[in-house]
Structures are given as C-alpha cells and as structure tokens.
Amino acid sequence: MLDLNANPTTSYNAELKIWSGAREQSFYNEDLTIGQIIFKQLQSEPQRIFQISHSENTRLTRSQMLHNGAKVSVYLEAQGYHKETDIVGLVARNSTHLAALAYGCLFNGTPFHAINPNLEEHTMRSLFGITKPRMICCDAQDYEKLRKIATALGTKILIIHGRMAGVLSIQELLNATIPEDYRPAQFQRGIDRIMAILCSSGTTGTPKAVTISNSRQIFESHSYLSANDIQYAPSTLDWLTGLITLVTAGVYGTVRLISMEVFSPTHFLAMCEQQSISWAVLAASHIAMLANCPGINAKQLCSMRHLLFAGGHTLVATLHKMQSYMRGEGILRNAYGMTELGACISYNSSVHTKPKSVGLLVPNVRMRVVNPSSETVGPNEHGELYCHNGHHWSGYYGNCLATAEIKDKEGWFHTGDLGYFDEDNYLHIVERKKDMLKYLGMMYYPHEIEEIIAQMPQVAEVCVFGIWNETEGDAAAASVVPRPGSQLHPAQVVQFVAELISVSHKQLNGGAQIVHQLAKSANGKVNRQAVKAAYLIAAGKTEITDS
C-alpha cells in the first residue's frame, strides 16, 4: 500500500530516457467495476457514519448510503439503462443525495456525465449535445436552465435537491423497495467500462467530454486512507478531485464531509475545527486564499493529516506561509493530475524542501520529456510531458479527432504541459504549452513574473498574461489582488518587477492593475484568459489581433 508519509519512488531509465513510478499489482479482479467494489465495502460496519452534510445538517450511515444507491440502481435497471451509451446527465452541487445518485449509476454500470452548475447554458447545451443523456439530474434552482436543454434532447429531468411540482424527485426513488437478491450489474472487463464523463478544464477553449474508466488508479494512489479519516473536497462531481473523493470514500470507508456552500477560507477553517477534517483536496487558488486569510491559525488545522492541492501554479511564498500553519512536514502536498488519465500523475510531500516541484510519480505511471525537435530528453532538460499509465481510455466522447491529438498510437498522452525532471527524479511543471509567451522575439512564461510579484508583502494573488500586438508580441501585464488591509498601487508593482528582473522582455510592458479577485473557472483554477479579458475592459484597451 502507498504510504503518503513518505514520497513514492521514481526511477529513471537512462537508455530509454523514461521515468517510472513503482510497479504495483492491483488487488481487484479486472471484471469488477468500481461500483461492485464500493457495494461490497459499504456492507461492512453498516451503522458507522458514512456522510455528513455540513450545510444541510444531515448524516447517513454506510447502510443508508448502500440502500439509497441500490434504489437508484434498481430504478435505472427498470428504465432499461443497460448500454454504455445509456447516459445520465448530472448538474448538481454537493447535497445529501448526490452520492446515492452517483453510486446508483456505478452499481448499474451507467456512466454519468457531470457538468458544473455554474457553466453557461450554451456550454451545457453543447456538452449534453455530445453525450445525449437519457435523463438529466439537477437541483431545483437550475431547473429552468436545464428544462430547455432536456426538451430539445427529448429527455426527462430528475430533481436531486429541492422540489419542483410535477417533476420527478430523487426522494421518489428512495421511497422504493429493493429486491432481496439485488446485486450490482456485472460485466466482462468491467475495468474498461466508462464509469463517468467529466469536462476538460476549459481554460484553453470549449470544454470536452472526457471519459473516465473504472481504472483502479483513481483510488489506489490513495490507499493510505482508512475509516478513521474525514474527507472533504469542495469540488462537485464534474471535477476530477470531486470524483476521486466520491470513489475513495466508498472504497476505503472514510467519513465523507460535504457542503453546498462555495469555498471560502472562513467556511473551510470552521469545518476543520468542527468536523476534524483529516484529508482535503483543494484548488491551488484555495491555498492562496487560505494562506492570506487574516484569521487563520495552526490550531484550526491541527486535525489535518493530508492537505492536497492541485489544478494550477502556486507561488513559493504562498507555500511557505501555508506550511507554517501545518503541524508537521509532509502534510501540505502538491498533486499533479490530468482529467484524461482519471487520476493523479504525481504528488509532492516535500513541499518544504522542493516547493517548485509537483513531486514523484505515483505507481504504474511512466513519463517522457519531448523537446520541440520531437527528441526525448533527459534530466534537467525542458520539453512537453508525455504520460503513459497502461490503462484503457475511451477518449473524448464523440470526438475521435481530439482523442487522436492527445493520445498517440503507442498510448502516450501528450499533456500539453512543459516541464522537466531534476536530478532527484522530481517532476517540475514549467507552464502550460499554450501559456508560453514571446516578446520582441524572446520567450518567457507568466509564472516567472508571478513568482517575482508574489515576493511583495502586500500581494495575495497575482496572474500574469500577455497582451499581443504584431510588432512586439506578447507584452506582459499583471492583475494583482492585495492582501486584506494593505495599500498597493499598479506603479509599485511595475517598479518592483523592473528592480528584480533585468531583462526587458520580462518587464510588465503591458502594465498592472489592482483587482479585488481573479476570475476562476468553475473548478477553482485561475482562468488566465478571463483575467486578461477583464484587464482589457477595465483598461479600455483592445488587443490587436489578426482577424
């Protein structure tokens, strides 16, 4: 079993120039789906608390969750949900019965396509237009937004949280009875069957429908979890960390803590104190918010044993500050993952000594670094990261072209991330390939300038982007969120960068703005394009582009 109190091992083959995580054998038969595994696990210690909703003040035992999930599964089976293309659409927050709906789908082998409730209607319409779900499950507050989409698809709606007169509610499903001989659906090679469909991050374009298989990697890299852990993630099920939390809670029998409230530092810290959270996975931006929260103290986080964060670049100064509130080293961990792989690729429990790294590879993952000349390179050489996990992937649903672009014939995923491995086999992410900028013929990465600005004591968060014109290229500009109570002016930021960076192409040639917050995508990532768009509007500028 993987011990998160020590980093995983990563080896390097100098001849092939390939880095590999440890080789580990799964304990589970490949014919089993994750739904079957969870169904079996929930039968043990049936009276133990399985889920607590902090915002709704509800508690469910393992037995209640097992029976609720089975009732959903029985309903789906009765409605003829048998094929992998019989999909359930899901647009919901983390309410009491969301897990039962999701587990019911897993028990029946029915993929659910999860979409964030905060997405625009036209994006939801486009995504559901790809998967064409037979039923869309949503909260009552989103019913009107989904009603038109459901009508166009000729499908029904089921309400998960709240009530709508004349509309099917999950409560009606939970009032049904379960046959005494009920068992989850069985399949040959259940491991390869589509378990869920999530959305790509959408930070670099329209989100795609990403299939997630029943691969064990989604939970086996977290096998250190036990029934004594209390897990929390603010993510909804459309985000990989939300799905990982749902699955690991079922497999390892942890207490699943949920809340319908949007993440805020004060809310999170209050839950840590009241519920004794021991494991949490947050967005990188949440760590910045926490580290700069005026009321934070180490006592509030004393129950935390594993605080993972992922989904973006985190400034070194922020990590050092957050580490000061941890009761020991190795608790704060940077995780690197990819929705398309359906699991973590690496994690770093040595944030205190290697704050710029995303750590060592998890078991059964291999990586290569490929330079612009398509050559595989060795340690401390930069290039695009290719990843291979040896598991089946059904690709982007309904998009063979995009699937072929990201995964080659040899099974390597082209991550689109630029990075390198250091001499200790630690992985470093330099930047998203698409985020690389060029000014006056010189290349630079936004995070290089962000790291400098973050050294200013008045700065809480920063996002750097390029403002393009055809004569100079991408002029760096910055949107900066000041720490509470501090005074900061754009000219100070520009001057600070000028004093610490000597080269002209990394100056803030596009200027700086002070803002109250940075635009973020639905999963908590800083949306660089949206921040840039807000900057241009506020400055009354228009980026000169080739139309």
C-alpha positions in Angstrom: 0.0 0.0 0.0 1.1 3.5 -0.8 2.4 5.4 2.3 1.9 9.1 1.9 4.1 9.8 4.9 7.0 9.0 2.5 7.2 10.0 -1.1 6.6 7.4 -3.8 9.7 6.1 -5.6 10.5 7.2 -9.1 13.2 5.5 -11.2 14.9 6.7 -14.4 16.0 4.6 -17.4 18.9 6.5 -18.9 18.9 4.4 -22.1 15.2 4.9 -22.9 15.0 8.3 -21.1 11.8 7.3 -19.3 10.9 7.9 -15.7 8.7 5.3 -14.0 6.7 5.1 -10.8 6.9 1.9 -8.8 5.3 -1.2 -10.3 2.3 -2.3 -8.2 -0.2 -5.1 -8.7 -3.9 -4.3 -8.2 -5.8 -6.4 -5.6 -9.0 -6.4 -7.7 -10.3 -8.7 -10.4 -10.4 -6.8 -13.7 -14.0 -7.9 -14.3 -15.2 -5.8 -11.3 -16.5 -2.3 -11.8 -15.7 0.3 -9.1 -19.4 0.2 -8.3 -19.1 -3.5 -7.4 -16.1 -2.8 -5.2 -17.9 0.0 -3.4 -21.1 -2.1 -2.9 -19.0 -4.8 -1.2 -17.1 -2.3 1.0 -20.3 -0.5 2.2 -21.6 -3.7 3.6 -19.0 -3.7 6.4 -19.8 -1.9 9.7 -23.3 -0.8 8.4 -24.1 1.5 11.3 -21.0 3.7 11.0 -21.5 7.2 9.8 -20.5 7.5 6.1 -21.5 11.0 5.1 -22.1 14.3 6.9 -23.6 17.3 5.1 -22.3 20.4 7.0 -24.6 22.8 5.2 -27.8 20.6 5.4 -27.1 19.1 8.9 -27.7 15.5 7.7 -25.9 12.3 8.4 -26.1 9.0 6.6 -24.7 5.6 7.7 -23.0 3.2 5.4 -26.1 1.0 5.4 -28.3 4.0 4.4 -25.9 5.0 1.6 -25.7 1.4 0.3 -29.5 1.1 0.2 -30.1 4.5 -1.3 -27.5 3.8 -4.1 -29.1 0.4 -4.7 -32.6 2.0 -5.1 -31.2 4.4 -7.7 -29.6 1.4 -9.5 -32.9 -0.6 -9.4 -34.7 2.4 -11.0 -32.1 2.7 -13.8 -32.3 -1.0 -14.5 -36.1 -0.9 -14.6 -35.9 2.0 -17.1 -33.7 0.0 -19.4 -30.3 1.6 -18.7 -28.2 -1.4 -19.9 -25.8 0.0 -22.5 -22.7 2.1 -22.1 -24.4 4.8 -24.2 -27.3 5.0 -21.7 -26.0 8.1 -20.0 -27.3 10.1 -17.0 -26.6 13.8 -17.2 -25.7 15.4 -13.9 -25.7 19.1 -13.0 -25.6 19.3 -9.2 -24.0 20.7 -6.1 -22.8 18.5 -3.2 -26.1 17.9 -1.5 -27.2 14.9 0.7 -28.4 12.6 -2.0 -25.9 13.3 -4.8 -23.6 10.4 -3.7 -26.5 8.0 -3.8 -27.4 9.0 -7.3 -23.7 8.6 -8.4 -23.3 5.3 -6.6 -26.5 4.1 -8.1 -25.1 4.8 -11.6 -21.9 3.0 -10.6 -23.8 0.0 -9.3 -25.7 -0.3 -12.5 -22.7 0.3 -14.8 -24.4 3.5 -16.1 -22.0 6.4 -16.9 -22.9 9.8 -15.6 -21.9 12.9 -17.5 -21.2 15.6 -14.8 -21.3 19.3 -15.8 -20.7 22.2 -13.4 -23.9 24.1 -12.4 -22.1 27.4 -12.9 -21.4 26.9 -16.6 -23.3 29.0 -19.2 -26.4 27.5 -20.7 -24.9 27.3 -24.2 -21.9 25.4 -22.9 -24.2 22.9 -21.1 -26.3 22.5 -24.3 -23.1 21.8 -26.3 -21.8 19.2 -23.9 -25.1 17.4 -23.5 -25.5 17.6 -27.2 -22.4 15.3 -27.4 -23.4 12.6 -24.9 -27.3 12.9 -25.3 -28.2 11.7 -21.8 -31.5 9.8 -21.4 -32.1 11.7 -18.1 -30.7 15.0 -16.7 -30.4 15.2 -12.9 -30.2 18.7 -11.4 -31.0 20.9 -8.4 -34.3 22.7 -8.4 -32.6 26.0 -8.6 -31.2 25.1 -12.0 -34.4 23.5 -13.4 -35.3 26.4 -15.8 -31.8 26.4 -17.3 -31.9 22.7 -17.9 -35.5 22.5 -19.0 -34.9 23.8 -22.5 -32.0 21.5 -23.0 -33.9 18.5 -21.8 -36.8 19.4 -24.1 -34.5 19.7 -27.1 -33.0 16.3 -26.3 -36.4 14.7 -25.6 -35.3 13.6 -22.1 -36.7 13.8 -18.6 -35.4 15.7 -15.6 -34.9 14.4 -12.1 -34.5 16.8 -9.2 -31.8 16.0 -6.7 -32.0 18.9 -4.2 -35.2 20.9 -3.7 -38.7 20.3 -5.2 -40.4 21.1 -8.4 -44.1 20.5 -8.8 -44.8 17.7 -11.3 -41.1 16.9 -11.7 -39.6 13.5 -10.7 -37.6 13.8 -7.4 -34.9 11.5 -6.1 -37.0 11.2 -3.0 -39.5 9.2 -5.0 -36.7 6.8 -6.0 -35.5 6.5 -2.4 -39.0 5.5 -1.2 -38.9 2.4 -3.3 -38.0 -1.1 -2.1 -35.0 -3.2 -3.1 -35.3 -6.8 -4.1 -33.7 -9.1 -1.5 -31.5 -10.7 -4.2 -30.3 -7.3 -5.6 -26.7 -7.3 -6.8 -24.8 -4.6 -8.9 -24.5 -5.2 -12.6 -21.7 -7.5 -13.8 -19.6 -7.1 -17.0 -16.6 -8.7 -18.7 -13.6 -6.5 -18.1 -15.6 -4.0 -16.0 -12.3 -2.2 -15.5 -12.5 -0.9 -19.1 -16.1 0.3 -19.0 -16.8 4.0 -18.9 -17.6 5.0 -15.3 -18.1 8.7 -15.7 -17.8 11.5 -18.2 -16.2 14.8 -16.9 -15.4 18.0 -18.6 -11.9 19.2 -19.5 -10.9 22.3 -17.6 -12.0 24.7 -20.4 -9.2 27.2 -19.5 -7.8 26.9 -23.1 -11.1 26.5 -25.0 -14.5 24.9 -25.1 -14.7 22.0 -22.6 -14.7 18.5 -24.0 -16.5 15.4 -22.7 -13.7 13.3 -21.0 -14.5 9.6 -20.4 -13.2 8.1 -17.2 -12.9 4.3 -17.0 -13.2 2.0 -13.9 -9.4 2.0 -13.6 -8.1 1.3 -10.1 -5.6 4.2 -10.4 -8.4 6.6 -9.4 -8.3 5.2 -5.8 -5.2 3.1 -5.4 -2.8 6.0 -5.1 -4.8 7.0 -2.0 -4.7 3.6 -0.3 -3.3 5.2 2.9 -6.9 6.3 3.6 -8.9 4.5 6.3 -12.2 4.5 8.1 -10.7 6.9 10.6 -10.3 9.7 8.0 -12.7 12.5 7.4 -12.5 13.6 3.8 -13.5 16.9 2.2 -13.3 18.4 -1.2 -15.2 21.5 -2.3 -15.3 20.2 -5.9 -18.5 19.0 -7.5 -18.5 15.7 -9.4 -17.6 17.3 -12.7 -14.1 17.9 -11.4 -11.7 15.0 -11.1 -10.9 15.7 -7.4 -14.6 15.6 -6.6 -14.9 12.2 -8.3 -11.7 10.9 -6.6 -13.2 11.9 -3.2 -16.5 10.1 -4.0 -14.7 6.9 -5.1 -12.1 6.8 -2.3 -14.8 7.3 0.3 -16.7 4.3 -1.0 -13.7 2.1 -1.3 -11.9 2.9 1.9 -14.9 3.7 4.1 -13.9 7.2 5.2 -16.4 9.7 6.5 -17.4 11.8 3.5 -17.9 15.5 4.5 -19.8 17.7 2.1 -21.1 21.2 1.9 -23.3 23.1 -0.6 -21.5 26.3 0.2 -19.0 27.8 -2.2 -15.4 27.5 -0.9 -14.3 30.3 1.3 -11.4 30.3 3.8 -13.6 31.1 6.8 -16.1 28.3 5.9 -13.3 25.8 5.4 -11.5 26.6 8.6 -14.8 26.4 10.5 -15.4 22.9 9.2 -11.9 21.9 10.0 -12.4 22.9 13.6 -16.0 21.5 13.9 -15.6 18.3 11.9 -11.9 17.5 12.4 -11.1 17.1 8.7 -8.0 14.9 8.2 -7.9 14.8 4.4 -8.8 17.6 2.0 -8.0 18.3 -1.7 -8.3 21.9 -2.8 -7.6 24.0 -5.8 -4.2 25.8 -5.9 -6.1 29.1 -5.7 -7.8 28.0 -2.4 -4.3 27.6 -0.9 -3.5 31.2 -1.7 -6.8 32.3 -0.2 -6.2 30.3 3.0 -2.6 31.4 3.4 -3.7 35.1 3.2 -6.8 34.7 5.4 -6.5 37.2 8.2 -7.9 34.8 10.9 -6.0 31.6 10.0 -4.0 29.8 12.7 -2.4 26.5 13.2 -4.9 25.3 15.8 -7.7 25.3 13.2 -5.8 22.9 11.0 -4.4 20.6 13.8 -6.6 17.6 12.6 -5.2 17.8 9.1 -3.0 14.9 8.0 -3.2 15.2 4.3 -3.8 18.6 2.6 -3.5 18.1 -1.1 -3.8 20.9 -3.7 -3.9 20.7 -7.5 -5.0 22.5 -10.6 -2.6 25.4 -11.1 0.6 27.1 -10.2 1.1 28.1 -6.6 3.7 30.7 -5.6 6.6 29.7 -3.4 5.9 32.4 -0.9 2.4 31.2 -0.5 3.5 27.6 0.1 6.0 28.7 2.8 3.3 30.7 4.5 0.8 27.8 4.3 3.4 25.4 5.6 3.8 27.5 8.7 0.2 26.6 9.7 0.7 22.8 9.3 1.6 20.7 12.4 4.4 19.0 10.6 6.2 18.5 7.3 4.7 16.3 4.6 1.1 17.3 5.3 0.8 20.0 2.6 1.2 18.3 -0.7 1.1 19.4 -4.3 -0.6 17.0 -6.6 -0.4 16.9 -10.4 -3.1 15.2 -12.4 -4.9 15.1 -15.7 -8.6 14.6 -16.2 -7.9 12.4 -19.2 -5.9 9.9 -17.1 -8.6 9.9 -14.4 -6.1 10.0 -11.6 -3.0 11.7 -10.0 0.2 11.5 -12.0 2.5 12.7 -9.2 2.4 14.3 -5.8 5.0 16.1 -3.7 5.1 15.6 0.1 8.4 17.5 0.1 6.9 20.9 -0.5 9.0 22.3 2.4 12.3 21.4 0.5 11.2 21.3 -3.1 8.3 23.9 -3.3 8.5 24.3 -7.1 8.1 20.6 -7.8 4.9 18.5 -8.2 6.8 15.5 -6.8 7.5 11.9 -7.7 5.4 9.7 -10.0 2.6 7.5 -8.5 2.8 3.8 -9.1 2.3 2.4 -12.6 2.8 5.8 -14.3 5.6 6.4 -16.9 6.7 9.8 -18.3 8.9 11.2 -21.1 10.1 14.7 -21.8 10.0 15.6 -25.5 11.7 18.7 -26.8 10.5 20.9 -29.8 12.5 18.7 -32.2 10.5 15.7 -31.1 13.5 14.2 -29.3 13.2 12.5 -25.9 15.5 14.3 -23.4 17.0 13.6 -20.0 17.2 15.2 -16.6 17.0 19.0 -16.3 16.1 19.3 -20.0 12.8 21.0 -20.8 10.1 19.8 -23.1 6.4 18.7 -23.3 5.5 16.0 -20.8 4.2 12.7 -22.2 2.5 10.3 -19.8 1.6 6.6 -20.0 -0.5 4.7 -17.4 -1.1 1.5 -19.3 -4.9 1.6 -18.8 -7.7 1.7 -21.3 -9.2 5.1 -22.2 -12.3 5.5 -24.3 -11.2 9.0 -25.3 -13.2 12.2 -25.6 -16.8 11.1 -26.0 -17.9 11.6 -29.6 -14.6 13.3 -30.7 -12.2 10.9 -32.3 -10.0 13.7 -33.8 -9.3 15.4 -30.4 -8.7 11.9 -28.9 -6.0 11.2 -31.5 -4.4 14.5 -30.9 -3.9 13.9 -27.2 -3.1 10.2 -27.2 -0.7 8.7 -29.7 -0.7 5.2 -31.2 1.8 4.0 -28.5 -0.5 5.1 -25.7 1.4 8.2 -24.6 -0.8 11.1 -23.5 0.6 14.5 -24.8 -0.2 16.5 -21.7 0.3 20.0 -23.2 2.4 20.8 -20.1 6.0 21.9 -20.4 8.3 20.7 -17.7 11.4 18.6 -16.7 12.7 16.1 -14.1 15.5 17.2 -11.9 18.5 15.0 -10.8 16.4 13.6 -7.9 13.6 12.4 -10.3 11.2 15.1 -9.1 8.9 16.5 -11.7 8.6 20.2 -12.3 5.9 21.9 -14.4 7.2 25.0 -16.1 4.0 26.1 -17.8 1.1 25.0 -20.0 2.4 24.7 -23.5 -0.2 27.2 -24.7 0.8 29.7 -22.0 4.3 30.2 -23.3 4.7 33.8 -24.5 7.1 35.7 -26.7 8.0 39.4 -26.6 10.4 41.0 -29.0 11.5 37.5 -30.1 12.2 36.3 -26.6 10.2 33.5 -24.9 9.0 33.7 -21.3 6.5 32.1 -19.0 3.9 34.0 -17.0 4.8 32.2 -13.8 8.3 33.5 -13.8 7.0 37.1 -13.4 4.3 35.9 -11.0 6.9 34.5 -8.6 8.7 37.9 -8.5 5.5 39.9 -7.8 4.5 37.4 -5.1 7.6 38.5 -3.1 5.9 41.8 -2.5 4.5 41.6 1.1 1.2 43.4 0.0 0.4 40.7 -2.6 -2.1 37.9 -2.0 -2.7 36.6 -5.6 -1.3 37.5 -9.0 -2.0 36.5 -12.6 0.3 37.5 -15.4 -0.7 37.3 -19.1 0.4 38.6 -22.5 -1.2 41.4 -24.4 -0.3 40.8 -28.1 0.4 43.1 -30.9 2.0 42.3 -34.3 5.1 44.4 -33.8 6.3 43.4 -30.4 4.4 40.2 -29.5 3.1 39.4 -26.0 3.7 42.3 -23.6 3.4 41.0 -20.0 0.7 42.5 -17.9 -0.5 41.7 -14.4 -3.7 41.6 -12.4 -2.8 41.7 -8.6 -5.0 41.0 -5.6 -3.7 42.8 -2.5 -3.7 41.3 1.0 -6.5 42.5 3.2 -5.8 45.9 4.7 -2.8 46.6 2.5 -2.3 49.5 0.2 -0.9 48.8 -3.3 -0.7 50.7 -6.5 0.0 49.5 -10.0 3.1 51.6 -10.4 4.6 49.9 -7.3 4.1 46.5 -9.0 5.7 47.6 -12.3 8.6 49.2 -10.4 9.2 46.1 -8.2 9.4 43.9 -11.3 11.8 46.3 -13.0 14.1 46.2 -10.0 14.2 42.4 -9.7 14.2 41.4 -13.3 17.0 42.7 -15.5 15.8 41.6 -18.9 13.4 43.8 -20.8 11.2 41.2 -22.3 10.0 40.1 -18.8 9.1 43.6 -17.6 5.4 44.5 -17.2 5.4 46.2 -20.6 1.6 45.8 -20.7 1.1 47.4 -17.2 -0.5 46.3 -14.0 -3.9 46.5 -12.3 -5.1 46.1 -8.8 -8.2 43.9 -8.5 -10.4 42.5 -5.8 -10.4 39.0 -7.1 -9.1 36.9 -10.0 -11.6 35.2 -12.4 -11.6 31.5 -11.9 -13.1 28.6 -13.8 -15.8 26.5 -12.2 -13.3 24.1 -10.7 -11.3 26.9 -8.9 -8.5 27.3 -11.4 -7.4 30.8 -12.2 -8.7 31.4 -15.7 -5.9 33.4 -17.3 -7.9 34.3 -20.4 -10.8 35.6 -18.3 -8.5 37.6 -16.1 -6.9 39.1 -19.2 -10.3 39.9 -20.7 -11.3 41.8 -17.5 -8.0 43.6 -17.6 -8.5 44.9 -21.1 -12.1 46.0 -20.4 -11.0 47.9 -17.2 -8.1 49.5 -19.1 -10.2 50.4 -22.1 -7.8 48.5 -24.3 -8.3 46.2 -27.2 -5.8 43.5 -28.0 -4.6 43.9 -31.6 -5.2 40.5 -33.3 -5.2 39.2 -36.8 -8.8 38.9 -37.7 
